[in-house]
């Protein structure tokens, strides 16, 4: 195998050519669909159908293995190829990108790297390093290794030599599901791996339903049956669940397998025990899975690709038919001439009623409720501020100056002001949103800065005056005796600025006598009085804050009510003008362009019939390809 993706004679023993796969019916149908999509101005849907048709030229069959993380997808692939450990499947390793396994004479591996020009180039790597490039466990957080685009592994397997390629995909979480879904468009058939020891998840069911919009065949592989003796009961429970997401006519296969038994059968210990080895292989269930690959994938690849093209055409056509049905209904209403005006006239009447009286009443009532909530919120915030300040005085009052206390209160007031502004803005815009949802006016939200000019602030001068009875703060200072004040061999008096405290110090024979008992009593009294006065200052400040806040909220309420009323009235007026203009245009259209609208309606109806004809052709071609459900 050439790792760049080109093929050699050894890549496939029985190459499939485009001539052996294409049919004139499918080719004609693709051309007709392309013309129909172009007529519907949906050329974006043409590309997917053409790409699917062009896949017929690929000389190999591709199976994509999908499923949740840790379901055993990689172990199934290794067991199919009799290559234990070929693809990384350790307990702590989960595939994070797709890995394509194809035939080669010797084991090789490469990662796919994007070049600046957008092309993809394979970069050879050692096969033993594959886990480092393709698993989350060995990837740096937030990094994007070149292998995020995928990896290619070549291996000399007899199954791969027949022209089969297998793509291993990551799990189905939102990030990995994108990678898995991108690989689906390269598949001829899908293999969904389920865990016999775990219930089917909703993510698995949703992914299968989505994948079957573009693929006609899915096989379900139920792994780890060796761990569940009653796995047949599990199968009977799962079968109706799977049938709900599988459309009628889709090929369904369910294969119970044990990768562990298959791996044990291929171990060196079983090489000399032919009977035991054959028994393990039979119990593993892989023989039926290999038959499915040979008989229905490799031998039936032409039928699969034909079904897949029809599936893509049908999915794209469903989108076009829905759009065209809407276009036909719209064109028929317009062709009647003014029949669509009744709903617009009713809407105009409702808006005028709202404009005349209902708007004023609604805004007044709702703003009164908003004001009540904001006033209650202010009172709660003020109470919390007073509690926090008193706690601060109790724990650190001796070292806290009046200026620092006022700084704390001022910061808290600013926070309360911001909180109330945000609450007011949210409440008003919630009211705007409710009116907008009811009448579909497209009202933009209001910015609170347009409504509020002045907010809550702390009047520091007034707060300071509330504590004007305090003469000094000597009780909160620390008195220190300087070494220079000690006079050797004599007596000295030192008077300190902090409270003019008289301290007599006697220095002689190592004895110092300090008379401080009277000072301590005076200092304690001053401290208690100081604490009481500061608490009184706090209570007065917070009380005044609530009074000022109520005044500010009243001003906000009046201003917001006026601006909100004007804001809603302007939106209503704009909607009325738009409706009236639309009504006038419709009237003019009715008078002057009835013939044109009749032609538009006929053209839309003709396109719809044309699309339904294509749908009938798709169903006729798909009917012979339907295969009844089969559980092995």
N, C-alpha and C positions, 0 to 999 in steps of 0.2 A: 504493500500500500504506500502511496505517496501521501505524506502527511499534509500536503497543501490542499487536499480534497479532490484532486484529479483521480481518475480511475485507471487501473491497469487490468490486463486480462485476469489476474489473480483475485481482483476485488469481487467478482461475481461469476460463478460458473455458468449461470443461465441469465445473461443480460436481457433486460426488458427494453424494448425499443418503443418510440412514440408511435411508430406505424402499427405495432401490434395492439396498442391500447386505445388509440383514438377511434371514435365512431363519427359518422356523418351527422347523426342525430344530435349528439352532444355539441359538436362543433357549430352546427346551425343554431342550436339553442343559446350558446354563449354569445354568438353574433347578434341574435335578436334581442337578448337581454341588454347587451351593451347599447344597442340603438334605443331601446326603451328607456334605460337609465339616462341616456343623453337627452332624450326628449323631455324627461322629467327634471332636467337640470341637476342631476345627481351623478356627475361623472366620477365622483369619489368612490362610488360603489362598483364601478367598472373594473378598477384595478384588482380588487380581491378575487373576482370571478376569473379574470384572465390569468392571474398568477396561479390559481388552483388548477386551471386547465393546462397551463404550461408544465406543471409538476409531472404530467404523464410522461415526459421525456426522461425522467430520472431512471437510471438503470438499476435501481435497488429498491427494496421495500423497507419502510421505516415504521417502527413501533415506538411510541412515546409512553413511558411509565410515569404515572402521576399518583399522588396520594399525600396524606398528611406526613409530617416528620415522624420518624421512628416507627413507621408501619412495616418496615422491612423491604422497601423498594430495592435498595442496592443489594441486599442479600439475595433477593429473587434473581436479579440479573447475574450475580456471581454464580449462583447455583445453576442457572440455565446454561452458562458457558463453561461449567465445570472448572471455574477459575476462582478458587477461594482466595479472598483478599485482593482480587484485581482492582476493584473499586473500593474506596475507603468507606467502612461501615462500622467503625468502632462505636462504643456506647457514647463517648464524648464527642463524636464527630458527626455533624449533620451537613449534608450537601447544601451549598448556598448558590450554586449555579448549575446549568445543565451540563451533562457529560455525554457525548456521543461515542458509542462503541461500534467500531467497524472492523472488518477483517484486515489482517496484515500477516505477513510471514513470520514476523518476530514481534514481541510486545514492545510498543512504543507509545509515547504520549506527547501532547502539545497543548499549549494554551492559545486562545484566540485573542489577539491584540488589535485594537483599532489604530490605524494610522492617521496622520493629520488630514489626509485627503478623504477620509471616511471609509477606506477599504479595510478589510479584515485580513490579518496575516497570522499564520500559525507560528508559534515560537516553541521549538522542541524543549522538553524538560525530561528529567529522569522520572520514570514511572513511580519510583518510591516516593517522590516529592509531590505526587498528585494531590494528596490530602491537604498540603499546605496552600495550594492554590484554589481549592474548590470547596473548602469547608469554613463555616463561621468560627469554629473553635481555634483555628490557626490564623485568623485574620485580625489585624489591628482594628480596634474600635474606630468606626468612621472612615476607614480606609477603603479605597476602590482599586483592588488589584486588577491587572490586565485580564485575569481569568474570569472576572465578573461577566465577560461576554460569552464564556463557555470554554469547554475543553474537549479534546478529541483523544480517544484511546484506541490503539490498534492491537488486535489479539488474534492469534492463530486458532480460531474456533471453527469446528466443522459447521456449526449452525450459522455463523456469520459468513462462511465461505459460500453459502447458497445464495447470497445477495441480500441478507437481512442486516439492518442497522437498528440499534437500540439506543434510545435517548433516556438517560436518567435525569430526573428533575428534582428541584428542592421541594419543600413542603408547601402548604397552602395558606400560610399567614399572608397578610397584605403585601409585604415586600417580596416574598418568594413566589406568590401566586402570579405576579407579573411575568417572572421568568418562565414559570411553568406554562402559562398561557401562550407566551410567544413561541414556545416549542411545539404547541399543538398544531400550528399551521404547517409544520413539516411532517406531520404524522399521516400514515395511511390507516393506522388503527391505534386505538388508545387502550392501555392497560391500567385500570385503577386498582391500586393495592389497598386492601382493607385488612384490619387486624382482628383476628378471631377473638382476642382477649379484651377488645375495647369496642364500645358501641360506635355505630356510624355517626359522625359529627354532621352538624348542619353545614359546616364549611365544605365538607366532601360532597354532600348532596347538591349544594349550590354550584360548586365548580363543575360537577358532571353535567348539570342542566345547562350551564353556560357553554361548556365545551361541545355538547351535542347540538348546538346551533350551527356548528361548522364541521362536525364529523359524524359519520353515519354508523360507526362501529365502536363499541366499547366492550372490553372484557374485564370482569371483576376477578381479582386474585385474592383469595382469603388466606392469609398467612398464619403461621404459628398454630396450626391445627394439632401439632404434637403436644401442645400445652393444654388443650381442651378436649377431653375424651368425648364430650357430647357436642362436638362441633357441628354435627348435622342439625341439631336443634337450633343452633345459632344461625345456620344457613337458612332454615325455614323462617326464622324471625326476620332476617335481613332481606329476604327476597321481595316481599311486598313493599318494603321501604324503598328499595332500589327501583322497583317497577314504576313507582309514582313519578320519578324524575326521568324515566326513559320513554321517549315517544314511541308510539306504535310503529312497527316496521323497522326499528333499529335492532341490529344484531346484538344479542346479549349472551355472554358466556361467563359462568362463575366457576372458578377453579380453586378448590381447597388444596393448599400445598404446605409442605414443611421444608424450609430451606435447610434446617439443621439435619434432617434425615438425608437430604441429597448431599450435603457436605460430608457427613459421616460415610456415606457410600463411596465417596471418592477419596477417602483418606487412605494413607499407606497401610493402616491396620487392616483394612478390608480387602486389600489387593489379592490376598491368598484365600479369601473366604468368598467364593463366587456366589454360593447360595445366600449367605447373609447379605451380601452386597445387593443382589437382585431384589431381595425382600425389602431392603431399605429404600431402594429406588421406587419400588411399587408403592410403598407407604408414603413416599414423599409427594406423590401426585404430579410430578413434573412430566411424566410421560404424556399425559393428556394435554398439558400446556404446550409441549413441543409439537404434538400433533396439530393443535390449533394454529401454531405458527407456520407449520409446513402446509397444511391443507387450506386454511382460510386466509392467511396473510400472504405467504409467498405465492402459492398457486392461485389465490383469488385476488391478487393485487389489482388486476384490471377492473374487476367488479367493485372493489373498494374505492378505487380512484374515481370511477364513474359515479358511484354513490356520493362521494365527497364533493364532487363538482356540483351535483344536483342539490346537495345540502346547502352549499354556499349560495348557489343561485336562489334557492327557496328562501333562505334567511334574508338575503338582500332584497328579494322581491317582496317579502312581507312588509319590510320597511317602506318600500315604494308604494305598495297598495294602500297602506294606512294613510300615508301622506296624500295619495291621490283621492281617496274617499273623502277626506276633509276638504280637499280642493273642489270636488264635485258638489258637496253640500253648500260650500260657500258660493260657488258660481250659480247654483240653482236659486239660492236666496236672493242674490243680486239680480238674477234674471226676472224674478217675479215683479220687481219694481217697488221698492219702499216697504216690503214686508218686514225687513229687519229693523225698521225705525221704531216699532212699538216698544221694544225693550229700552231703546235709548230715550224715548219720550217718558217712559216710566221713571227711569233714572234721573232725568231732568227734574221731574216733579218732586222726587224724594229730596234731591239736593236743594231745591228752592224752599221746601218746607224746613229743612235743616238750617238754611241760611236765614229764614225769617224769624224763627223763634226757638227751635230746638237747640241750636248751637249755643245761644246765650244761656239757656237753662242748664245745659250739660256742663259747660265750662264753669259756671258759678258753683254748681253742686260739687263737682270734682275738685275744684281748687279749694273749697272749704274743707273737704276731707284731707287734702294734702297739707293744708296749713295746720290742721289739728295734729296730724302725725309729726310734723316738723317741730311744733311747739313741745310736744311730749318728748321728742328726741333731744331737744335742747335741755329740758329739765333733767333728764336722765344723765346727759353728758356733764352738766354742771354739778350734779350730785357726785358723780364719779371723780370729777376734778377736785372737789373739796375733800373727799375721802383720801385721795392720793397725796394732797398737800399736807393734810394733818398727819398722815403716816410718815411723810418726809420730815416733818418737824419733830416727831417723836424719836425717830431713829438718828437724825443728824442735825437737830436744831441748834446745838451749841456751836457748831462750826458753820452754820448757814447764815449769810448776811441777808439783810432785807433786799438788797439788789439781786442776789441770786434767787431768792424766793419769788420776787416779781418776774424774773426771767423765766422761771419754771411755769408760773401762771400764764405768762404771755404766750409761751410756746404752746401750752395746752389750749388756750383760747383760739390761737391760729389753727390748730388741728380741728377743734370743734367747728370753726367757721368753714373749713374745707369739707368736713364730713357733711355738714348741713347743705352746703352748695351742691355736693354730689347727689345727696338724697333728693333735693329739690329738682335737679336736672333729670334724674332717673324717673321720678314720679311724673313729671310733666311729659317727658318723652314716651313713657308708658301710655299716658292718656292719648298722646298724638298717634301712637301706634294702633291703639284700639279703634280710634276714629278712622284711621287709614285702612285698617283691615275690613271694617264694616262697609266703607263706601269706595274702596280702591282708588284713592285720590293721588297716591304717590307723594305723600307729604314728607319732606325732608325733616330730620330731627332738629330741634332747637339747641343752640349753644347757650349755656347759662350765663356766659360773659356778656351776652347781649341783654340779659334781663337784670343782672345784679351789678351795680356799680360799687357800692360800699358794703362791706361785710362787718363781722364782729371783730373788734379790736379791744385790747386792754388799755384803759385810761390810767397810765402809770401815775400821773400826778394826783388823781383822785384816790387811787389805791394807797399812795404814800401818805396822803393827808389823813387817811383813816387810822394811821399809826403815829400821828404827830405828838401824842403824849409821851412817847419814848424819848428819854433825854440822851442816852448813850447806849453803847453796846459793850460796855466794859466787862460785863459778865461773860462775854464770849471770847475773851482774849486770854492768851497765856502769858503769865508774868514770869520773867526770867531775871536772874541776878547776874550781873556782869562781874567778871573776875576782878576788874579794875576798881570796883567799889569796895573791895575788902582792904581795910587799912591795917597794916601790921602793928601789933602791940597797942592798939587803941580802940576807940568807939567811933562809929560813923553812922549818919542817917542818910539813907538813899531814898529820894522821892522819884517815883516813876510816873511817866506820862499816862500810863494806862490806869486811870482811876485815882491818880495821886495817892497811892497806897503807902502809908508809913511803915517801913520795916526797919527795926533796930537790930544791928548785927554786932556782936561782941566777938572780937578775934583775940584770943589769948589762951595760952595753955591748951589749945585744941578744942575749946568750948565755944559753940555758937548758939546764942539764945535768940529766937525769933518770936516776936509777939504778933500772932496772926489770928487768934481765936475770934476777936471782934470783927475782923475783916471778913472771915468766912461766913459769919451769920449775915452780914450785910449783903455779901455777894449772892448768897442763896435766895434771899428775899428779892433781890433785883432780878435774878434769873426766872423765878416763878412769875413775877409781874410781867416780865418781858414775854414769856411764853403765852400768857393769857392775852396780852395785847395783840400779839401776832395772830393768834387764833381768831380773835375778834376781827382783825383786819381781813383775814381770809374769808370769813363768813360774810362780811359786808361786801367784799369785792365780788364774790360769787353771786350774792343776791343781786347786786347791781348789774352783773353780767346777764343774769336771767331777764331782768327788767329791760336792759338795752336790747338783748336778743329778741324779746317779744316785739319790741318796736321795729327792729330791723326786719323780722319775719313778716310783720304786717306790711311794711313797705314793699318787701319782695313780693308778697302775695298780690298786692294791688297792681304792681308793675307787670308781674308774670301773667296775671289774668288778662290784662289788657293786650299784652303782646301776643299771648297764646290765642286769644279770640281773633286778633287781626291775622295771625299766621294761618289758622284754620280757615278763616273766611277767604283769605287770598287763594288758598288751595282749592276751596270749593268753587270760587269764581273762575279759576283757571280751568277746572274740569267742566264747568258749565259751558264756557266758551268753546272748549274742544268738542263737547257733545253737540252743541248747536252748529258748529262748523261742519261736523260730520253729517248731521241731519241735512243741512243745506246741500252738501256735496251729493248725498244720496238722492235728494230730490232732483238735483240737476242731472245726475246720472240717469235717473228714471225717465226724465223728459227727453234727453238728447242722445242717449247712447244705448237704448234698449236693444237694438239690433246687434251691437258689438257684444253686449253681455250674453245674448243668446248664443252667439258664436263661441264665446269663451266657455260657456256651460257645455255646449256640444263637444268642443275639443277635450275638455276635462273628462267628460263621460266616455269619449272615444278612447282616451288613454287608459281609463280604468278598465274598459272591456278588453283592451289590448293586453294589459297586465294580467287580468284573470285568465285570458287565453294562454299566456305563458305558464301560469300556475298549473293549468290542466295538462299541458305538455310535460311539465316536470313530474307531475304525479303519475302520468302514464309511463314515463321512462323509469321511474323509481319503483313501480309496482313489481316488476319481475325480480328486483333485487332484494325484496323483503325475505327475511329468514326468520322462522319462529324461534322464540326464546328456547335456550337449551342450558340446563344445569348439569355439569359433569360431576 
